[in-house]
Structure formats: structure tokens, C-alpha cells
């Protein structure tokens, strides 16, 4: 099974900050990775697919990069509505696996 | 309206069984791969199972042999039969639709979830 790790597990940031979250896969997964945002009590929302493609309707301050085993999600200028937990997800092979999540909260 | 609505959650004793349902509406259900994803309170997301349009099924080791995913396209419904339930299966269970394209794959529609509590 492919294991996914994320760092950091949590971070505190201010509105306007640039935030970077890293996701690593235990083996190469090409670009078969997505990023999801989840707020408390809500279902996850898709942000990025194929490692770097922005989902329709998602603000351009979100971006993704990487391939193989290392991936990043960047929020260029953190907005109040971006405080949430972020998960990476690999779909290269079954079982599909999520990263453990990164909680972004207000500094 | 395009939506997924889960039902069937509740309290069950360890070792017991429960069947979850997910009612799909507003889209051609038979054309999509469907998944179950769960989340224990305060914990991360865990993928639980998938069923393809041809009926092929997939599970992680944590539920393989205990859970069975199935679909009934005529009723636009997805199911998850859960047997030999353990305390560790306690979670909100989400039904999710997968968008699968040549270069694209992602969960593009989620239900609100149904809570399963395994406790004596």
C-alpha cells in the first residue's frame, strides 16, 4: 500500500501569509494526487487534481505542484475563509490513501 | 438537484452489522465510480471502498472481508454492508462520486455523511 505523509500537521498563520503544505508518497505516484479542503462538520471540497490543476471555481491563490513522491499545496495569500484542514489524496493505485491532514488555523 | 444522501447509520454493538445506503439524484448514477470514505471524530479521512461502473470492487485491508460495497443502478443507490463491526469503525461515513477522465480523477460530489457508532 502507498503511504502518504503530510507536513506540517498543523500551522498557525495570519491573513495575507503565504502557506505551503507538503505531501510525500512512499513510492512514486506520477501526478495521481489531489488536494482537498475540509471545514468542521462539512464534507471535503476539491481544490487541485492531477497534482497541479486547479479545480473550476477555486481561487487562483491556491496552487499545486510536484510529481513522483513529493507534492506541495501553496496558498499565496491566506484569506479568512481558508482556515481549514487540508488533505492530499493519492489515486495511483488501490487502496486509495489520504494524507493525515494539515490544520491551518489563525495566528 | 445533483446530490448524494446517505442513510442507515446508527448505534450498533461490537460484532454487529449495519447496512448503509446512499441515494443519488440529478445525474446518471450508472456512469460513475462510487466510493465510501469515513472520518472518525476529530480524525482524518479514510477511504473505505469503491465500486466501478462494471461492478468491480476495491477495499483497504482494514475492512476487507468485513465490508461489502454494492450498487443498484435501477434504484440509483449505493450500499455498504458492514459486518463484524468494531469500535474502530465508529465514524461518519460519506458517499462520494468519482470523476474519472483520461487525465483527471477526483471526488467531485459528496454526501453529508451518516454517523455509525459501534459501542456496547
Boltz contact constraints between the chains, C-beta under 6 A:
constraints:
  - contact:
      token1: [A, 34]
      token2: [B, 106]
      max_distance: 6.0
  - contact:
      token1: [A, 43]
      token2: [B, 94]
      max_distance: 6.0
  - contact:
      token1: [A, 43]
      token2: [B, 110]
      max_distance: 6.0
  - contact:
      token1: [A, 46]
      token2: [B, 106]
      max_distance: 6.0
  - contact:
      token1: [A, 49]
      token2: [B, 104]
      max_distance: 6.0
  - contact:
      token1: [A, 49]
      token2: [B, 106]
      max_distance: 6.0
  - contact:
      token1: [A, 87]
      token2: [B, 45]
      max_distance: 6.0
  - contact:
      token1: [A, 91]
      token2: [B, 105]
      max_distance: 6.0
  - contact:
      token1: [A, 94]
      token2: [B, 58]
      max_distance: 6.0
  - contact:
      token1: [A, 95]
      token2: [B, 60]
      max_distance: 6.0
  - contact:
      token1: [A, 96]
      token2: [B, 47]
      max_distance: 6.0
  - contact:
      token1: [A, 98]
      token2: [B, 45]
      max_distance: 6.0
  - contact:
      token1: [A, 100]
      token2: [B, 44]
      max_distance: 6.0
  - contact:
      token1: [A, 101]
      token2: [B, 44]
      max_distance: 6.0
